[in-house]
Amino acid sequence: MQKLKLLIISDIHGNLAALRETLNYVDRIHSIDICAILGDVIDYGMHSNEVVQMLREMRYPLVCNIHGNHEYSIINNDYSNFSSERGIQCAQYTHGILNSTTWDYINNSMTTSGMAEFIINEKKCLAVHGSLKNIYWKSIDFNHDLSDYQKYDYVFSGHSHLPHFNEVFYKTNNPAKRNLKKTIFINPGSVGQPRNLIPMAQCAVLDLDTEDVYMLKTIYDIKMEQAAYHGQVDDFYKQRLELGI
């Protein structure tokens, strides 16, 4: 079994300063082998094109790179599921400023289904932006039935912008393991738009050899990112960066 460390990032949302510092920080404290990107790399922030360029240049091999609800909505020009008018207007603005390189990346380098299944070290993995209940628009809820995930060893998800690490044990017919089957759920939180009241760039690292999970947070230059907002979108998206909401 190969020793691997997996970087898990999600919900960058056009925040270049947060992504840059995330990658620098992770490189300083971990030796990363592979990376999973869980969607919503664009929108809300003013640097969607620059974020995509940085992702294109990232040195880590990708095990998955899936669409989030913002890629889905902007590609399809469908904003019917957004919860606010300011969100619709922001996404429409982003649609209008994406360059050809970004369009190519979203259409051809990301998995448009919003989910991916893959095997790492003989472990079955699911990456999904939201959940199997609704791939784009509904987060995994641990208060509801999770039987759909039993067949996976690891489940990586985003969308909520709220980090979590949970081990769920299912009943199964395996006396050697006391009739238990384990699934590890990881949401890395949001690189660029955290909503856990911590205004820091957030991600996760999974050591696939030891199953250690590192939920990482790092300070980044919020003021520099805010300086890119000049009334293009509602000021809410600028102000929330310093509040972590």
C-alpha atoms as a printed R data frame, in Angstrom:
    type eleno elety resid chain resno       x       y       z
1   ATOM     1    CA   MET     A     1   0.000   0.000   0.000
2   ATOM     2    CA   GLN     A     2   1.439   3.335  -1.077
3   ATOM     3    CA   LYS     A     3   1.911   6.051   1.550
4   ATOM     4    CA   LEU     A     4  -0.006   9.103   0.385
5   ATOM     5    CA   LYS     A     5  -1.181  12.431   1.724
6   ATOM     6    CA   LEU     A     6  -4.290  13.872   0.099
7   ATOM     7    CA   LEU     A     7  -5.026  17.601   0.088
8   ATOM     8    CA   ILE     A     8  -8.776  18.314   0.024
9   ATOM     9    CA   ILE     A     9  -9.920  21.779  -1.033
10  ATOM    10    CA   SER     A    10 -13.353  23.162  -1.778
11  ATOM    11    CA   ASP     A    11 -15.320  26.373  -2.277
12  ATOM    12    CA   ILE     A    12 -12.462  28.690  -3.260
13  ATOM    13    CA   HIS     A    13 -15.011  31.098  -4.737
14  ATOM    14    CA   GLY     A    14 -12.676  33.343  -6.659
15  ATOM    15    CA   ASN     A    15 -10.547  34.206  -3.615
16  ATOM    16    CA   LEU     A    16  -7.006  34.307  -4.946
17  ATOM    17    CA   ALA     A    17  -5.263  35.445  -1.750
18  ATOM    18    CA   ALA     A    18  -6.897  32.637   0.241
19  ATOM    19    CA   LEU     A    19  -5.961  29.965  -2.303
20  ATOM    20    CA   ARG     A    20  -2.373  31.189  -2.587
21  ATOM    21    CA   GLU     A    21  -1.849  31.196   1.172
22  ATOM    22    CA   THR     A    22  -3.578  27.812   1.542
23  ATOM    23    CA   LEU     A    23  -1.170  26.188  -0.904
24  ATOM    24    CA   ASN     A    24   1.850  27.917   0.639
25  ATOM    25    CA   TYR     A    25   0.799  26.938   4.152
26  ATOM    26    CA   VAL     A    26   0.129  23.316   3.267
27  ATOM    27    CA   ASP     A    27   3.483  23.052   1.516
28  ATOM    28    CA   ARG     A    28   5.238  24.318   4.641
29  ATOM    29    CA   ILE     A    29   3.788  21.712   6.995
30  ATOM    30    CA   HIS     A    30   2.887  18.683   4.850
31  ATOM    31    CA   SER     A    31   4.339  16.714   1.981
32  ATOM    32    CA   ILE     A    32   1.313  16.442  -0.314
33  ATOM    33    CA   ASP     A    33   1.103  13.723  -2.953
34  ATOM    34    CA   ILE     A    34  -2.364  14.138  -4.477
35  ATOM    35    CA   CYS     A    35  -5.274  16.570  -4.351
36  ATOM    36    CA   ALA     A    36  -9.077  16.548  -4.515
37  ATOM    37    CA   ILE     A    37 -10.973  19.663  -5.617
38  ATOM    38    CA   LEU     A    38 -14.648  19.606  -4.615
39  ATOM    39    CA   GLY     A    39 -16.125  22.431  -6.662
40  ATOM    40    CA   ASP     A    40 -17.147  26.090  -6.517
41  ATOM    41    CA   VAL     A    41 -13.746  27.384  -7.528
42  ATOM    42    CA   ILE     A    42 -15.399  30.480  -9.057
43  ATOM    43    CA   ASP     A    43 -17.898  33.233  -8.166
44  ATOM    44    CA   TYR     A    44 -18.499  35.492  -5.133
45  ATOM    45    CA   GLY     A    45 -14.853  36.603  -5.273
46  ATOM    46    CA   MET     A    46 -13.344  38.941  -7.849
47  ATOM    47    CA   HIS     A    47 -10.541  36.631  -8.969
48  ATOM    48    CA   SER     A    48 -12.247  33.661 -10.612
49  ATOM    49    CA   ASN     A    49  -9.939  33.749 -13.644
50  ATOM    50    CA   GLU     A    50  -6.813  34.076 -11.522
51  ATOM    51    CA   VAL     A    51  -7.908  31.222  -9.241
52  ATOM    52    CA   VAL     A    52  -8.413  28.952 -12.227
53  ATOM    53    CA   GLN     A    53  -4.983  29.884 -13.570
54  ATOM    54    CA   MET     A    54  -3.412  28.989 -10.231
55  ATOM    55    CA   LEU     A    55  -5.227  25.664 -10.192
56  ATOM    56    CA   ARG     A    56  -4.021  24.964 -13.731
57  ATOM    57    CA   GLU     A    57  -0.450  25.485 -12.527
58  ATOM    58    CA   MET     A    58  -0.802  23.490  -9.317
59  ATOM    59    CA   ARG     A    59   1.784  20.708  -9.112
60  ATOM    60    CA   TYR     A    60  -0.299  18.096  -7.259
61  ATOM    61    CA   PRO     A    61  -1.867  15.312  -9.347
62  ATOM    62    CA   LEU     A    62  -5.659  15.451  -9.048
63  ATOM    63    CA   VAL     A    63  -7.750  12.463  -8.010
64  ATOM    64    CA   CYS     A    64 -10.897  14.482  -8.735
65  ATOM    65    CA   ASN     A    65 -11.931  17.971  -9.816
66  ATOM    66    CA   ILE     A    66 -15.697  18.278  -9.729
67  ATOM    67    CA   HIS     A    67 -18.230  20.981 -10.491
68  ATOM    68    CA   GLY     A    68 -20.011  22.761  -7.692
69  ATOM    69    CA   ASN     A    69 -23.381  24.453  -7.910
70  ATOM    70    CA   HIS     A    70 -21.749  27.696  -9.060
71  ATOM    71    CA   GLU     A    71 -19.968  26.069 -12.008
72  ATOM    72    CA   TYR     A    72 -23.194  24.245 -12.861
73  ATOM    73    CA   SER     A    73 -25.331  27.395 -12.679
74  ATOM    74    CA   ILE     A    74 -22.953  29.652 -14.579
75  ATOM    75    CA   ILE     A    75 -22.272  27.150 -17.356
76  ATOM    76    CA   ASN     A    76 -25.997  26.571 -17.834
77  ATOM    77    CA   ASN     A    77 -26.940  30.209 -17.227
78  ATOM    78    CA   ASP     A    78 -29.501  28.865 -14.742
79  ATOM    79    CA   TYR     A    79 -29.810  30.771 -11.464
80  ATOM    80    CA   SER     A    80 -33.191  29.450 -10.374
81  ATOM    81    CA   ASN     A    81 -31.841  27.691  -7.276
82  ATOM    82    CA   PHE     A    82 -30.067  30.695  -5.792
83  ATOM    83    CA   SER     A    83 -31.582  31.865  -2.523
84  ATOM    84    CA   SER     A    84 -31.112  35.601  -3.014
85  ATOM    85    CA   GLU     A    85 -31.242  38.215  -5.743
86  ATOM    86    CA   ARG     A    86 -27.736  39.369  -4.816
87  ATOM    87    CA   GLY     A    87 -26.490  35.828  -5.390
88  ATOM    88    CA   ILE     A    88 -28.078  35.756  -8.833
89  ATOM    89    CA   GLN     A    89 -26.588  39.119  -9.752
90  ATOM    90    CA   CYS     A    90 -23.148  38.045  -8.524
91  ATOM    91    CA   ALA     A    91 -23.232  34.829 -10.555
92  ATOM    92    CA   GLN     A    92 -24.361  36.743 -13.649
93  ATOM    93    CA   TYR     A    93 -21.475  39.157 -13.170
94  ATOM    94    CA   THR     A    94 -19.044  36.231 -12.898
95  ATOM    95    CA   HIS     A    95 -20.509  34.673 -16.029
96  ATOM    96    CA   GLY     A    96 -19.717  37.876 -17.885
97  ATOM    97    CA   ILE     A    97 -16.066  38.205 -16.848
98  ATOM    98    CA   LEU     A    98 -14.794  34.640 -17.289
99  ATOM    99    CA   ASN     A    99 -12.085  34.420 -19.928
100 ATOM   100    CA   SER     A   100 -11.647  31.668 -22.518
101 ATOM   101    CA   THR     A   101  -9.042  29.833 -20.443
102 ATOM   102    CA   THR     A   102 -11.416  29.654 -17.497
103 ATOM   103    CA   TRP     A   103 -14.294  28.467 -19.669
104 ATOM   104    CA   ASP     A   104 -12.057  25.759 -21.099
105 ATOM   105    CA   TYR     A   105 -10.982  24.665 -17.612
106 ATOM   106    CA   ILE     A   106 -14.541  24.497 -16.282
107 ATOM   107    CA   ASN     A   107 -15.842  22.636 -19.312
108 ATOM   108    CA   ASN     A   108 -12.947  20.290 -19.978
109 ATOM   109    CA   SER     A   109 -10.803  19.898 -16.845
110 ATOM   110    CA   MET     A   110 -13.589  19.542 -14.277
111 ATOM   111    CA   THR     A   111 -16.081  16.675 -13.924
112 ATOM   112    CA   THR     A   112 -19.406  18.194 -14.890
113 ATOM   113    CA   SER     A   113 -21.526  15.677 -12.966
114 ATOM   114    CA   GLY     A   114 -20.611  17.248  -9.608
115 ATOM   115    CA   MET     A   115 -19.455  13.897  -8.218
116 ATOM   116    CA   ALA     A   116 -16.776  11.284  -8.801
117 ATOM   117    CA   GLU     A   117 -15.984   7.776  -7.585
118 ATOM   118    CA   PHE     A   118 -12.406   6.539  -7.456
119 ATOM   119    CA   ILE     A   119 -10.104   4.099  -5.684
120 ATOM   120    CA   ILE     A   120  -7.070   5.090  -3.603
121 ATOM   121    CA   ASN     A   121  -4.994   2.361  -1.940
122 ATOM   122    CA   GLU     A   122  -7.838  -0.121  -2.456
123 ATOM   123    CA   LYS     A   123 -10.227   2.224  -0.635
124 ATOM   124    CA   LYS     A   124 -13.448   3.245  -2.374
125 ATOM   125    CA   CYS     A   125 -13.888   7.017  -2.393
126 ATOM   126    CA   LEU     A   126 -16.765   9.336  -3.228
127 ATOM   127    CA   ALA     A   127 -16.303  13.017  -3.945
128 ATOM   128    CA   VAL     A   128 -19.528  14.995  -4.157
129 ATOM   129    CA   HIS     A   129 -20.013  18.724  -4.021
130 ATOM   130    CA   GLY     A   130 -23.211  18.553  -1.976
131 ATOM   131    CA   SER     A   131 -24.644  15.140  -1.156
132 ATOM   132    CA   LEU     A   132 -26.237  12.129  -2.799
133 ATOM   133    CA   LYS     A   133 -29.632  13.630  -1.898
134 ATOM   134    CA   ASN     A   134 -28.854  16.620  -4.109
135 ATOM   135    CA   ILE     A   135 -25.443  16.708  -5.722
136 ATOM   136    CA   TYR     A   136 -25.252  20.483  -6.079
137 ATOM   137    CA   TRP     A   137 -27.610  22.075  -3.582
138 ATOM   138    CA   LYS     A   138 -27.918  19.974  -0.410
139 ATOM   139    CA   SER     A   139 -25.130  19.263   2.086
140 ATOM   140    CA   ILE     A   140 -24.653  15.959   3.905
141 ATOM   141    CA   ASP     A   141 -26.791  15.919   7.048
142 ATOM   142    CA   PHE     A   142 -25.676  13.561   9.822
143 ATOM   143    CA   ASN     A   143 -29.130  13.740  11.404
144 ATOM   144    CA   HIS     A   144 -30.592  11.871   8.432
145 ATOM   145    CA   ASP     A   145 -30.177   8.405   6.919
146 ATOM   146    CA   LEU     A   146 -26.649   7.868   5.620
147 ATOM   147    CA   SER     A   147 -27.122   4.359   4.268
148 ATOM   148    CA   ASP     A   148 -26.384   5.526   0.700
149 ATOM   149    CA   TYR     A   149 -22.769   6.070   1.729
150 ATOM   150    CA   GLN     A   150 -22.122   2.691   3.349
151 ATOM   151    CA   LYS     A   151 -20.309   1.245   0.343
152 ATOM   152    CA   TYR     A   152 -17.621   3.947   0.487
153 ATOM   153    CA   ASP     A   153 -14.556   4.061   2.706
154 ATOM   154    CA   TYR     A   154 -14.140   7.818   2.309
155 ATOM   155    CA   VAL     A   155 -16.691  10.499   1.450
156 ATOM   156    CA   PHE     A   156 -15.381  13.955   0.554
157 ATOM   157    CA   SER     A   157 -17.919  16.776   0.271
158 ATOM   158    CA   GLY     A   158 -18.141  20.567   0.221
159 ATOM   159    CA   HIS     A   159 -20.926  23.087  -0.361
160 ATOM   160    CA   SER     A   160 -21.785  23.882   3.268
161 ATOM   161    CA   HIS     A   161 -18.559  25.842   3.871
162 ATOM   162    CA   LEU     A   162 -18.584  24.161   7.296
163 ATOM   163    CA   PRO     A   163 -15.725  21.719   7.978
164 ATOM   164    CA   HIS     A   164 -16.432  18.315   9.441
165 ATOM   165    CA   PHE     A   165 -14.666  15.025  10.095
166 ATOM   166    CA   ASN     A   166 -16.927  12.129  11.084
167 ATOM   167    CA   GLU     A   167 -16.474   8.387  11.355
168 ATOM   168    CA   VAL     A   168 -19.743   6.528  10.808
169 ATOM   169    CA   PHE     A   169 -20.053   2.825  11.631
170 ATOM   170    CA   TYR     A   170 -22.552   0.626   9.804
171 ATOM   171    CA   LYS     A   171 -23.794  -2.823  10.744
172 ATOM   172    CA   THR     A   172 -22.604  -5.482   8.348
173 ATOM   173    CA   ASN     A   173 -21.983  -9.233   8.190
174 ATOM   174    CA   ASN     A   174 -18.283  -9.357   9.013
175 ATOM   175    CA   PRO     A   175 -17.580 -11.151  12.318
176 ATOM   176    CA   ALA     A   176 -13.828 -10.556  11.957
177 ATOM   177    CA   LYS     A   177 -14.516  -6.831  12.341
178 ATOM   178    CA   ARG     A   178 -17.309  -7.233  14.920
179 ATOM   179    CA   ASN     A   179 -19.885  -6.816  12.135
180 ATOM   180    CA   LEU     A   180 -18.952  -3.194  11.586
181 ATOM   181    CA   LYS     A   181 -18.116  -1.210   8.452
182 ATOM   182    CA   LYS     A   182 -16.592   2.278   8.751
183 ATOM   183    CA   THR     A   183 -16.996   5.258   6.452
184 ATOM   184    CA   ILE     A   184 -14.978   8.428   7.014
185 ATOM   185    CA   PHE     A   185 -16.683  11.689   6.035
186 ATOM   186    CA   ILE     A   186 -14.568  14.794   5.433
187 ATOM   187    CA   ASN     A   187 -15.690  18.286   4.504
188 ATOM   188    CA   PRO     A   188 -12.619  20.555   4.362
189 ATOM   189    CA   GLY     A   189 -14.597  23.750   4.817
190 ATOM   190    CA   SER     A   190 -14.131  26.648   2.430
191 ATOM   191    CA   VAL     A   191 -10.847  28.061   1.188
192 ATOM   192    CA   GLY     A   192 -12.334  31.384   0.163
193 ATOM   193    CA   GLN     A   193 -15.744  31.833   1.830
194 ATOM   194    CA   PRO     A   194 -15.722  30.189   5.297
195 ATOM   195    CA   ARG     A   195 -18.999  30.218   7.200
196 ATOM   196    CA   ASN     A   196 -17.942  28.847  10.574
197 ATOM   197    CA   LEU     A   197 -17.260  32.330  12.014
198 ATOM   198    CA   ILE     A   198 -13.523  31.882  11.455
199 ATOM   199    CA   PRO     A   199 -12.282  34.284   8.748
200 ATOM   200    CA   MET     A   200  -9.380  32.105   7.648
201 ATOM   201    CA   ALA     A   201  -8.694  29.981   4.579
202 ATOM   202    CA   GLN     A   202  -9.597  26.379   5.391
203 ATOM   203    CA   CYS     A   203  -8.805  22.968   3.921
204 ATOM   204    CA   ALA     A   204  -8.051  19.405   5.001
205 ATOM   205    CA   VAL     A   205  -5.259  16.885   4.615
206 ATOM   206    CA   LEU     A   206  -5.850  13.133   4.873
207 ATOM   207    CA   ASP     A   207  -2.954  10.778   5.537
208 ATOM   208    CA   LEU     A   208  -4.114   7.664   3.708
209 ATOM   209    CA   ASP     A   209  -1.579   5.502   5.535
210 ATOM   210    CA   THR     A   210  -2.544   6.379   9.129
211 ATOM   211    CA   GLU     A   211  -6.050   7.827   8.537
212 ATOM   212    CA   ASP     A   212  -4.983  10.962  10.394
213 ATOM   213    CA   VAL     A   213  -7.093  13.933   9.299
214 ATOM   214    CA   TYR     A   214  -5.741  17.467   9.623
215 ATOM   215    CA   MET     A   215  -8.331  20.256   9.507
216 ATOM   216    CA   LEU     A   216  -6.214  23.263   8.588
217 ATOM   217    CA   LYS     A   217  -6.823  27.000   8.890
218 ATOM   218    CA   THR     A   218  -4.488  29.781   7.848
219 ATOM   219    CA   ILE     A   219  -4.547  33.565   7.944
220 ATOM   220    CA   TYR     A   220  -4.491  35.298   4.567
221 ATOM   221    CA   ASP     A   221  -4.540  38.914   3.386
222 ATOM   222    CA   ILE     A   222  -8.259  39.662   3.560
223 ATOM   223    CA   LYS     A   223  -7.748  43.383   2.937
224 ATOM   224    CA   MET     A   224  -5.928  42.667  -0.299
225 ATOM   225    CA   GLU     A   225  -8.786  40.474  -1.487
226 ATOM   226    CA   GLN     A   226 -11.383  43.046  -0.448
227 ATOM   227    CA   ALA     A   227  -9.537  45.741  -2.419
228 ATOM   228    CA   ALA     A   228 -10.620  44.031  -5.658
229 ATOM   229    CA   TYR     A   229 -14.289  44.824  -4.958
230 ATOM   230    CA   HIS     A   230 -15.366  48.122  -6.544
231 ATOM   231    CA   GLY     A   231 -19.136  47.803  -6.570
232 ATOM   232    CA   GLN     A   232 -19.212  45.008  -9.149
233 ATOM   233    CA   VAL     A   233 -21.404  42.936  -6.783
234 ATOM   234    CA   ASP     A   234 -23.232  43.458  -3.514
235 ATOM   235    CA   ASP     A   235 -20.891  44.633  -0.716
236 ATOM   236    CA   PHE     A   236 -22.059  41.667   1.364
237 ATOM   237    CA   TYR     A   237 -19.558  39.435  -0.466
238 ATOM   238    CA   LYS     A   238 -16.732  41.814   0.387
239 ATOM   239    CA   GLN     A   239 -17.705  42.286   4.032
240 ATOM   240    CA   ARG     A   240 -18.326  38.628   4.840
241 ATOM   241    CA   LEU     A   241 -14.673  37.781   4.277
242 ATOM   242    CA   GLU     A   242 -13.625  39.445   7.541
243 ATOM   243    CA   LEU     A   243 -16.444  37.806   9.513
244 ATOM   244    CA   GLY     A   244 -16.335  34.205   8.325
245 ATOM   245    CA   ILE     A   245 -20.061  34.118   7.579
